């Protein structure tokens, strides 16, 4: 084997060994083990943007992963909230708006 093929084989093995740990996220909100995790869970309950913002804010303190604070229920809650927002926008567009034009006088 050439050195190039040996390096390729070793990198493939390294990626294959690391993949199971990368692909599995540990849900850390049931119950949250630390106060940082608790705050991340509270942010996740609020919205994906709030969770993302919290993770970025504590990045220098702890290496948090977005997927560790998300489960099926939180995704469904986010989707339901988004659907309500879209419905409110649709209703606002359908409602009549008062015109700024002055009425005709005769």
DOKE-265450 format. One line per field, with one value per residue (C-alpha): residue in one letter; residue number from 1; x, y negated, z negated. Coordinates in Angstrom, 3 decimals, m for minus. Layout:
REM DOKE-265450
type	(A, ...)
seq	(NUM, ...)
px	(X, ...)
py	(Y, ...)
pz	(Z, ...)
***
This chain:
REM DOKE-265450
type	(X, X, X, X, X, X, X, X, X, X, X, X, X, X, X, X, X, X, X, X, X, X, X, X, X, X, X, X, X, X, X, X, X, X, X, X, X, X, X, X, X, X, X, X, X, X, X, X, X, X, X, X, X, X, X, X, X, X, X, X, X, X, X, X, X, X, X, X, X, X, X, X, X, X, X, X, X, X, X, X, X, X, X, X, X, X, X, X, X, X, X, X, X, X, X, X, X, X, X, X, X, X, X, X, X, X)
seq	(1, 2, 3, 4, 5, 6, 7, 8, 9, 10, 11, 12, 13, 14, 15, 16, 17, 18, 19, 20, 21, 22, 23, 24, 25, 26, 27, 28, 29, 30, 31, 32, 33, 34, 35, 36, 37, 38, 39, 40, 41, 42, 43, 44, 45, 46, 47, 48, 49, 50, 51, 52, 53, 54, 55, 56, 57, 58, 59, 60, 61, 62, 63, 64, 65, 66, 67, 68, 69, 70, 71, 72, 73, 74, 75, 76, 77, 78, 79, 80, 81, 82, 83, 84, 85, 86, 87, 88, 89, 90, 91, 92, 93, 94, 95, 96, 97, 98, 99, 100, 101, 102, 103, 104, 105, 106)
px	(0.000, 1.152, 1.358, m1.577, m3.834, m2.695, m3.625, m6.983, m7.669, m6.707, m8.842, m11.789, m11.403, m11.130, m14.315, m16.153, m15.152, m16.171, m19.508, m21.539, m20.691, m21.319, m24.644, m26.144, m27.210, m27.830, m31.047, m29.945, m33.293, m34.775, m33.721, m30.982, m27.818, m26.377, m27.619, m26.170, m28.121, m31.270, m30.952, m30.350, m33.498, m35.466, m34.155, m35.078, m38.616, m38.796, m37.598, m34.774, m33.422, m33.310, m31.457, m28.990, m28.369, m27.812, m25.384, m23.400, m23.350, m21.899, m19.558, m16.482, m17.623, m18.969, m19.136, m22.902, m24.455, m27.817, m29.086, m28.538, m31.430, m33.920, m36.317, m39.366, m41.711, m39.681, m39.551, m43.325, m43.819, m41.574, m43.494, m46.840, m45.630, m44.404, m47.754, m49.574, m47.285, m47.909, m51.670, m51.598, m49.681, m52.148, m55.122, m53.500, m53.059, m56.700, m58.219, m59.331, m57.071, m58.399, m57.432, m55.489, m57.284, m59.865, m63.455, m65.000, m67.150, m70.026)
py	(0.000, m3.485, m6.080, m7.912, m4.859, m4.124, m7.663, m7.328, m4.010, m5.418, m8.515, m6.347, m4.194, m7.294, m8.773, m5.461, m5.185, m8.754, m8.648, m6.804, m9.432, m12.343, m11.017, m10.383, m13.435, m13.001, m14.734, m16.777, m18.266, m15.312, m16.471, m18.995, m18.043, m21.558, m25.131, m25.832, m22.872, m24.081, m27.498, m25.882, m23.791, m26.935, m28.590, m25.497, m25.669, m29.275, m28.886, m27.539, m31.079, m31.532, m28.220, m29.124, m32.525, m30.971, m28.372, m31.091, m33.216, m30.451, m29.074, m30.339, m28.586, m25.274, m23.507, m23.002, m21.200, m22.338, m18.770, m17.913, m20.200, m19.270, m16.344, m15.492, m17.431, m20.630, m20.385, m19.904, m22.895, m25.052, m23.971, m24.732, m28.184, m28.872, m27.758, m30.151, m33.002, m32.292, m32.110, m35.471, m37.027, m35.552, m36.903, m40.323, m40.460, m39.487, m42.041, m45.295, m48.245, m51.769, m53.895, m57.070, m58.659, m61.300, m60.472, m62.315, m65.301, m66.470)
pz	(0.000, 0.723, m2.003, m0.459, m0.631, m4.203, m5.255, m3.519, m5.247, m8.665, m8.221, m7.152, m10.264, m12.464, m10.992, m11.319, m14.981, m15.767, m13.922, m16.608, m19.236, m16.911, m15.630, m19.086, m21.054, m24.765, m25.813, m28.822, m29.920, m31.755, m34.405, m33.625, m35.557, m35.943, m36.129, m32.671, m31.303, m33.083, m31.455, m28.071, m28.552, m29.409, m26.252, m24.220, m25.599, m24.393, m20.791, m18.642, m18.265, m22.050, m22.457, m19.715, m21.317, m24.765, m23.397, m21.638, m24.793, m27.016, m24.363, m26.254, m29.446, m28.188, m24.862, m24.537, m21.584, m20.202, m19.735, m23.416, m24.369, m21.643, m21.582, m19.530, m21.834, m21.589, m17.795, m17.686, m20.006, m17.786, m14.683, m16.351, m17.413, m13.883, m12.448, m14.840, m13.765, m10.083, m10.686, m12.486, m9.593, m7.087, m9.049, m9.348, m5.577, m5.001, m7.389, m5.791, m6.355, m6.668, m3.721, m4.231, m1.253, m2.102, m1.189, 1.723, 0.806, 3.007)
***
